[in-house]
């Protein structure tokens, strides 16, 4: 699907139009994503929720420009991610991605790992150090800036990874199950911090998660995907006001929403 209406392109912060992805060819071809169409506005927090292996991460990588779609178009901030077979720097520059594993360099300190994207962009040492220390404080790592990743807990490593993802002041933040391996209490704490940071910066955020509770608690909308090939079967608005606290999860309306999401995932069964 080709989008020719410039006004429509500018209206959405991120737009997927008929996006599909097939790996391989002929009888070995695997259809991973089929006809994904979705608009996201600036500051939206959206979760992609679906069964394991349904293509959520592949869709996230396509939005990031790490995978090229087989068909369709992705537009970020008015710029198509792919033009003439080439990835667009204008579309991908405002995008930052955080993975399930922290992926910190063991020979760097926490502050050096956080500042690495600025170093790669040629930002002066004094400026990148100041910004790294400020972000370490924001994500709860004040006092740990000089430590190595091996000295940190899993939750603290993910805090450092989040700070690194935010240091370029991205306009779009893509999250691939960043807290999925953490214990429940640490995960709740980091989700609260993530929600606060994204709201303050008006970052358009897309989260891949297997957790129905996490999706409902964090999101403005939850995008439910069917099993492979990933198809958007439903987009469900979360009617809960912000700011949110963990007390929301005990609210009967919230519990009803979890039931609805679970039914959507299982086709009503």
C-alpha positions as CSV (number, residue, x, y, z in Angstrom):
1,X,0.0,0.0,0.0
2,X,1.4,3.4,-1.0
3,X,0.4,6.5,0.9
4,X,0.3,9.6,-1.3
5,X,-1.6,12.0,0.9
6,X,1.0,14.2,2.6
7,X,-1.5,15.7,5.0
8,X,-2.5,12.2,6.2
9,X,1.2,11.2,6.6
10,X,1.8,14.2,8.8
11,X,-1.3,13.6,10.9
12,X,0.2,10.5,12.6
13,X,3.5,10.3,14.5
14,X,3.9,6.7,13.3
15,X,1.9,5.1,10.6
16,X,1.9,1.5,9.4
17,X,0.0,0.9,6.1
18,X,-0.4,-2.6,4.9
19,X,2.8,-3.8,6.3
20,X,3.7,-7.4,5.7
21,X,6.8,-9.5,6.1
22,X,7.7,-12.9,4.6
23,X,11.0,-14.7,5.3
24,X,12.4,-17.0,2.7
25,X,11.0,-17.9,-0.7
26,X,8.9,-20.6,-2.4
27,X,7.9,-23.6,-0.4
28,X,10.2,-22.5,2.4
29,X,8.6,-19.1,2.8
30,X,7.3,-18.1,6.2
31,X,4.7,-15.4,6.5
32,X,5.5,-13.5,9.7
33,X,3.3,-10.4,9.4
34,X,0.2,-9.8,7.3
35,X,-1.3,-6.4,6.4
36,X,-0.6,-4.5,9.6
37,X,-2.2,-1.0,9.5
38,X,-2.1,1.3,12.5
39,X,-1.7,5.0,13.3
40,X,0.0,6.3,16.5
41,X,-0.2,9.9,17.6
42,X,2.6,11.8,19.4
43,X,2.9,10.8,23.1
44,X,0.9,7.6,22.6
45,X,1.9,4.6,24.7
46,X,0.9,1.5,22.8
47,X,1.5,-2.2,23.6
48,X,1.7,-5.0,21.1
49,X,0.1,-8.1,22.8
50,X,-0.1,-11.5,21.3
51,X,1.0,-15.2,21.6
52,X,4.6,-16.2,21.6
53,X,6.1,-16.3,18.1
54,X,3.3,-14.3,16.5
55,X,5.6,-11.6,15.0
56,X,5.5,-8.9,17.7
57,X,9.3,-8.4,17.8
58,X,9.5,-8.6,14.0
59,X,6.9,-5.8,13.7
60,X,8.9,-3.7,16.2
61,X,12.1,-4.2,14.3
62,X,10.4,-3.2,11.1
63,X,9.3,0.1,12.7
64,X,12.8,0.6,13.9
65,X,14.2,0.1,10.4
66,X,16.1,-3.0,11.4
67,X,14.0,-5.2,9.1
68,X,12.7,-4.2,5.7
69,X,9.0,-5.1,5.1
70,X,8.1,-7.3,2.2
71,X,5.2,-4.9,1.4
72,X,3.5,-1.9,2.8
73,X,5.0,1.3,4.2
74,X,6.1,2.7,7.6
75,X,6.2,6.4,8.2
76,X,7.8,8.1,11.2
77,X,7.3,11.8,11.8
78,X,6.4,12.3,8.2
79,X,9.3,10.4,6.7
80,X,9.0,6.9,5.1
81,X,11.4,4.5,6.8
82,X,12.3,3.0,3.5
83,X,12.8,4.9,0.3
84,X,14.0,3.3,-2.9
85,X,15.3,0.3,-1.0
86,X,17.3,2.5,1.4
87,X,16.6,3.2,5.0
88,X,15.9,6.8,5.7
89,X,18.1,8.6,8.3
90,X,15.4,11.2,8.8
91,X,12.9,8.5,9.8
92,X,15.2,6.4,12.0
93,X,17.2,9.2,13.8
94,X,14.5,10.0,16.3
95,X,13.9,6.3,17.1
96,X,15.5,4.5,20.1
97,X,15.1,0.8,20.9
98,X,15.5,-1.1,24.2
99,X,15.8,-4.9,24.2
100,X,15.0,-7.6,26.7
101,X,18.7,-8.0,27.5
102,X,20.5,-4.9,28.8
103,X,23.4,-5.4,26.3
104,X,25.8,-3.3,28.3
105,X,29.5,-3.3,27.5
106,X,31.3,-5.0,30.5
107,X,34.4,-2.9,30.1
108,X,32.5,0.4,30.4
109,X,31.2,2.0,33.5
110,X,27.4,2.6,33.9
111,X,27.9,6.2,32.9
112,X,30.0,5.3,29.9
113,X,27.4,2.8,28.7
114,X,24.6,5.3,29.1
115,X,26.6,8.0,27.2
116,X,27.7,5.7,24.4
117,X,25.1,6.8,21.8
118,X,26.3,10.4,22.3
119,X,29.9,9.3,22.0
120,X,29.1,7.7,18.7
121,X,27.5,10.9,17.5
122,X,30.6,12.9,18.4
123,X,29.2,14.8,21.3
124,X,31.8,16.4,23.6
125,X,32.9,14.4,26.6
126,X,31.8,16.9,29.2
127,X,28.3,17.2,27.7
128,X,27.7,13.5,27.3
129,X,29.0,12.9,30.9
130,X,26.7,15.5,32.3
131,X,23.7,14.1,30.4
132,X,24.6,10.5,31.4
133,X,24.8,11.5,35.1
134,X,21.5,13.3,34.9
135,X,19.7,10.4,33.4
136,X,21.3,7.9,35.8
137,X,19.6,10.0,38.6
138,X,16.3,10.0,36.7
139,X,16.2,6.2,36.5
140,X,17.4,5.6,40.0
141,X,21.1,4.9,39.5
142,X,22.6,7.9,41.2
143,X,25.8,6.8,43.0
144,X,26.3,3.8,40.7
145,X,27.7,5.8,37.7
146,X,31.3,4.5,38.1
147,X,30.4,0.9,38.6
148,X,30.7,-1.9,36.0
149,X,27.6,-3.8,34.8
150,X,28.9,-7.0,36.4
151,X,28.4,-5.3,39.8
152,X,24.7,-4.5,39.2
153,X,21.5,-6.5,39.7
154,X,19.4,-7.4,36.7
155,X,17.0,-4.5,37.5
156,X,19.8,-2.0,37.7
157,X,21.3,-3.1,34.4
158,X,17.9,-2.6,32.8
159,X,17.8,0.9,34.4
160,X,21.1,1.6,32.7
161,X,19.8,0.3,29.4
162,X,16.7,2.5,29.7
163,X,18.9,5.6,30.4
164,X,21.0,4.7,27.4
165,X,17.8,4.5,25.2
166,X,16.7,7.9,26.4
167,X,20.0,9.8,26.2
168,X,19.5,10.9,22.6
169,X,16.2,12.4,23.6
170,X,14.3,10.1,21.2
171,X,10.8,11.0,19.9
172,X,9.9,7.4,19.4
173,X,10.9,4.7,22.0
174,X,10.6,1.0,21.0
175,X,10.6,-1.6,23.9
176,X,11.0,-5.3,23.3
177,X,10.0,-6.9,26.6
178,X,12.6,-4.9,28.5
179,X,11.6,-6.0,32.0
180,X,10.3,-9.5,31.2
181,X,13.1,-11.3,33.0
182,X,12.8,-9.3,36.2
183,X,11.0,-10.1,39.4
184,X,7.5,-8.7,39.9
185,X,8.4,-6.0,42.3
186,X,11.3,-4.7,40.3
187,X,9.2,-4.8,37.2
188,X,6.5,-2.8,38.8
189,X,9.0,-0.2,39.9
190,X,10.6,0.2,36.5
191,X,7.2,0.3,34.8
192,X,6.2,3.2,37.0
193,X,9.5,5.0,36.2
194,X,9.1,4.3,32.5
195,X,5.6,5.6,32.4
196,X,6.7,8.8,34.2
197,X,9.6,9.5,31.9
198,X,7.6,8.8,28.7
199,X,4.8,11.1,29.8
200,X,7.2,14.0,30.7
201,X,9.1,13.8,27.4
202,X,5.9,13.1,25.3
203,X,7.7,10.2,23.7
204,X,5.7,8.0,21.4
205,X,6.2,4.5,22.9
206,X,5.6,1.0,21.6
207,X,6.0,-1.9,24.0
208,X,6.1,-5.6,23.1
209,X,4.9,-7.6,26.0
210,X,3.4,-11.0,26.9
211,X,1.9,-9.6,30.1
212,X,-1.8,-8.6,29.9
213,X,-1.5,-6.7,33.2
214,X,1.5,-4.7,32.0
215,X,-0.1,-3.9,28.7
216,X,-3.3,-2.6,30.3
217,X,-1.5,-0.7,33.1
218,X,1.0,1.2,30.8
219,X,-0.9,1.7,27.6
220,X,-3.3,4.2,26.0
221,X,-4.2,1.5,23.6
222,X,-3.4,-2.2,23.4
223,X,-3.0,-3.7,19.9
224,X,-3.9,-7.4,20.0
225,X,-2.2,-9.6,17.4
226,X,-3.3,-13.0,16.1
227,X,-0.9,-15.9,15.8
228,X,1.5,-16.0,12.8
229,X,1.2,-14.4,10.5
230,X,0.8,-11.5,12.9
231,X,-2.5,-9.7,12.1
232,X,-4.0,-6.9,14.1
233,X,-7.3,-8.3,15.3
234,X,-8.3,-5.6,17.7
235,X,-7.2,-2.2,19.1
236,X,-8.5,-1.6,22.6
237,X,-8.5,1.7,24.3
238,X,-7.5,1.8,28.0
239,X,-10.0,4.2,29.7
240,X,-7.9,4.8,32.8
241,X,-6.9,8.4,33.6
242,X,-3.2,9.4,34.1
243,X,-1.2,9.6,36.2
244,X,-1.7,6.0,37.2
245,X,-0.6,4.2,40.4
246,X,-0.2,0.5,41.2
247,X,-3.5,0.8,43.1
248,X,-5.2,0.9,39.7
249,X,-4.6,-2.8,39.3
250,X,-7.0,-3.6,42.2
251,X,-9.7,-1.6,40.5
252,X,-12.7,-3.7,39.4
253,X,-12.8,-1.8,36.1
254,X,-9.1,-2.7,35.5
255,X,-9.8,-6.4,36.3
256,X,-12.7,-6.4,33.9
257,X,-10.3,-5.0,31.2
258,X,-7.9,-7.9,31.9
259,X,-10.7,-10.3,31.2
260,X,-11.6,-8.5,28.0
261,X,-8.0,-8.6,26.8
262,X,-7.6,-12.2,27.6
263,X,-10.8,-13.0,25.7
264,X,-9.5,-11.0,22.7
265,X,-6.2,-13.0,22.8
266,X,-8.0,-16.3,22.9
267,X,-10.7,-15.5,20.4
268,X,-13.3,-15.3,23.1
269,X,-12.6,-18.7,24.6
